[in-house]
Amino acid sequence: MAIDSKQSQGFFNATGVSMDSLALVIASLIVVAYMLWSAWVTLSYYEQWAAKKNNISLYDVIWSAVRSVTLLSIILYIVS
């Protein structure tokens, strides 16, 4: 559904924020949340591997990091 200039101006008048700025903030929050989550998961794998717990191998740690970077690239492509 396309937004025309009248609707966009009405949104700006009601909130004081443009729709583009709000969309950028929401997209940024999603990207930051994903980055924090993926860093936490990768760090957890690394700590388990370093402590030799749960049969985690170095390949599991590397796979987690590669998967995180790949998904982050896709998310950033979609957001931009």
C-alpha positions as CSV (number, residue, x, y, z in Angstrom):
1,M,0.0,0.0,0.0
2,A,1.6,3.2,-1.1
3,I,1.7,6.3,1.1
4,D,1.0,9.6,-0.5
5,S,2.3,12.9,0.5
6,K,-0.9,13.9,2.4
7,Q,-0.6,10.8,4.6
8,S,3.1,11.3,5.2
9,Q,2.5,15.0,6.2
10,G,-0.3,14.0,8.5
11,F,1.9,11.4,10.2
12,F,4.7,14.1,10.6
13,N,2.2,16.6,12.0
14,A,0.9,14.1,14.5
15,T,4.2,12.7,15.7
16,G,6.8,15.2,14.8
17,V,8.9,12.5,13.2
18,S,9.0,11.6,9.5
19,M,8.1,8.1,8.4
20,D,11.5,7.5,6.9
21,S,13.2,8.4,10.2
22,L,11.0,6.0,12.1
23,A,11.6,3.2,9.6
24,L,15.4,3.8,10.0
25,V,15.1,3.6,13.8
26,I,13.1,0.4,13.7
27,A,15.5,-1.2,11.2
28,S,18.5,-0.1,13.3
29,L,17.0,-1.7,16.4
30,I,16.5,-5.0,14.6
31,V,20.0,-5.0,13.3
32,V,21.5,-4.2,16.7
33,A,19.4,-6.8,18.4
34,Y,20.5,-9.4,15.9
35,M,24.2,-8.4,16.3
36,L,24.0,-8.7,20.1
37,W,22.2,-12.1,19.9
38,S,24.6,-13.5,17.4
39,A,27.6,-12.3,19.4
40,W,26.2,-13.9,22.5
41,V,25.6,-17.3,20.7
42,T,29.1,-17.3,19.2
43,L,30.7,-16.4,22.5
44,S,28.7,-19.1,24.2
45,Y,30.0,-21.7,21.7
46,Y,33.5,-20.4,22.2
47,E,33.3,-20.6,26.0
48,Q,32.0,-24.2,25.8
49,W,34.7,-25.1,23.4
50,A,37.4,-23.5,25.6
51,A,36.1,-25.3,28.7
52,K,35.7,-28.6,26.7
53,K,32.0,-28.8,27.6
54,N,29.1,-30.4,25.6
55,N,31.3,-31.9,22.9
56,I,31.6,-28.5,21.1
57,S,34.3,-28.6,18.5
58,L,36.2,-25.7,16.9
59,Y,34.2,-26.3,13.8
60,D,31.0,-25.6,15.7
61,V,32.4,-22.2,16.8
62,I,33.5,-21.3,13.3
63,W,30.2,-22.5,11.9
64,S,28.3,-20.3,14.4
65,A,30.4,-17.3,13.4
66,V,30.0,-17.9,9.7
67,R,26.3,-18.3,10.1
68,S,26.0,-15.1,12.1
69,V,28.0,-13.1,9.5
70,T,25.9,-14.5,6.6
71,L,22.6,-13.8,8.2
72,L,23.8,-10.3,9.2
73,S,24.8,-9.6,5.6
74,I,21.3,-10.7,4.4
75,I,19.6,-8.6,7.1
76,L,21.7,-5.5,6.2
77,Y,20.9,-6.0,2.5
78,I,17.2,-6.2,3.2
79,V,17.2,-3.2,5.5
80,S,19.1,-1.0,3.2
